[in-house]
Amino acid sequence: MPRCTLVLVVSDLAVGNTESQVLGSHTFLKSWLRDTVLNIQPDYRYMRMGYYVSMQAEVMGCPVIPSCQDSLDAYRTPIFLLRASKKGLAISPYVVSDNVKDIMFEVDFPMILFPLHPASNGGYKVVHSEGSLYRAVRSLGMNQKYPVCAENLFGRLLSLKTLLGAVDDPIVARAAARVYEEFKLPIFRLIVQVVEQEPYLCSLAPVHSEELTPEDLRVLSERIGAVGKHFG
């Protein structure tokens, strides 16, 4: 099928680019447009607007950033860490379990816990004792119906907005760019811990729309034009 040379930007955010058409998410979902799609959303979790836009593009046979599979993998902490590790990125040691004793056998205090249940919104808990670990496993695992991902916490914990691979922290900048290259989520929150100026990946989470500042939207708008090189 014929394709335009320009990228179709689908977003409900105030982004724009003189060389790209920008379409609202609901308008795109009702359309039959077939083009290369850059899906700019703060949240790509399953059953969120970002996911539906990518799914629509894939159903129509369009190249799209991000893909549905990359979106699903990025928000599943163990899969995120596994894929990042295979790309040579430093990750935090972790274990997946719903059993407190198993977690304590593999991971030392303090530790950081990430929920793995489908309704997770990217939250986490830091625990320093066996008692707080029991409470956190019950809370994050929805009364232990789901496991958690427990990681050693051995550095300075950071949670950083990342916009098309750019992040406002020189220590984390290269790692954030490589995470974007692997998963291609235009907007995400990268959770890392820094030890002796080296970042170790912990998890990836969505960004709430209200967290995006006018400066963030300006950065997104400026970087949209360079994204076409990721399609091929």
Secondary structure as the mmCIF struct_conf table of DSSP 4:
data_model
#
loop_
_struct_conf.conf_type_id
_struct_conf.id
_struct_conf.beg_label_comp_id
_struct_conf.beg_label_asym_id
_struct_conf.beg_label_seq_id
_struct_conf.end_label_comp_id
_struct_conf.end_label_asym_id
_struct_conf.end_label_seq_id
BEND BEND1 THR A 5 LEU A 6
HELX_LH_PP_P HELX_LH_PP_P1 VAL A 7 VAL A 7
STRN STRN1 LEU A 8 VAL A 10
BEND BEND2 ASP A 12 ALA A 14
STRN STRN2 ASN A 17 ASN A 17
TURN_TY1_P TURN_TY1_P1 THR A 18 GLU A 19
STRN STRN3 SER A 20 SER A 20
STRN STRN4 GLN A 21 LEU A 23
HELX_RH_AL_P HELX_RH_AL_P1 SER A 25 LEU A 29
TURN_TY1_P TURN_TY1_P2 LYS A 30 LYS A 30
BEND BEND3 ASP A 35 ASP A 35
STRN STRN5 VAL A 37 ASN A 39
BEND BEND4 PRO A 42 PRO A 42
TURN_TY1_P TURN_TY1_P3 TYR A 46 MET A 47
BEND BEND5 ARG A 48 ARG A 48
HELX_RH_AL_P HELX_RH_AL_P2 MET A 49 VAL A 59
TURN_TY1_P TURN_TY1_P4 MET A 60 GLY A 61
STRN STRN6 VAL A 64 ILE A 65
BEND BEND6 PRO A 66 PRO A 66
HELX_RH_AL_P HELX_RH_AL_P3 CYS A 68 TYR A 75
BEND BEND7 ARG A 76 ARG A 76
HELX_RH_AL_P HELX_RH_AL_P4 THR A 77 LYS A 86
TURN_TY1_P TURN_TY1_P5 LYS A 87 GLY A 88
STRN STRN7 ILE A 91 ILE A 91
STRN STRN8 TYR A 94 SER A 97
BEND BEND8 ASP A 98 ASP A 98
HELX_RH_AL_P HELX_RH_AL_P5 VAL A 100 GLU A 106
HELX_LH_PP_P HELX_LH_PP_P2 ASP A 108 ASP A 108
BEND BEND9 PHE A 109 PRO A 110
STRN STRN9 MET A 111 PRO A 115
BEND BEND10 HIS A 117 HIS A 117
TURN_TY1_P TURN_TY1_P6 PRO A 118 ALA A 119
BEND BEND11 GLY A 122 GLY A 122
STRN STRN10 LYS A 125 VAL A 127
BEND BEND12 SER A 129 SER A 129
HELX_RH_AL_P HELX_RH_AL_P6 GLU A 130 LEU A 140
TURN_TY1_P TURN_TY1_P7 GLY A 141 LYS A 145
BEND BEND13 TYR A 146 TYR A 146
STRN STRN11 VAL A 148 ASN A 152
BEND BEND14 GLY A 155 GLY A 155
STRN STRN12 ARG A 156 LEU A 163
TURN_TY1_P TURN_TY1_P8 LEU A 164 GLY A 165
STRN STRN13 ALA A 166 ALA A 166
BEND BEND15 ASP A 168 ASP A 168
TURN_TY1_P TURN_TY1_P9 PRO A 170 VAL A 172
HELX_RH_AL_P HELX_RH_AL_P7 ALA A 173 PHE A 183
BEND BEND16 PRO A 186 PRO A 186
STRN STRN14 ILE A 187 VAL A 195
TURN_TY1_P TURN_TY1_P10 GLU A 196 GLN A 197
STRN STRN15 GLU A 198 ALA A 205
HELX_RH_3T_P HELX_RH_3T_P1 SER A 209 GLU A 211
HELX_RH_AL_P HELX_RH_AL_P8 PRO A 214 ILE A 224
TURN_TY1_P TURN_TY1_P11 GLY A 225 ALA A 226
HELX_RH_3T_P HELX_RH_3T_P2 VAL A 227 HIS A 230
#
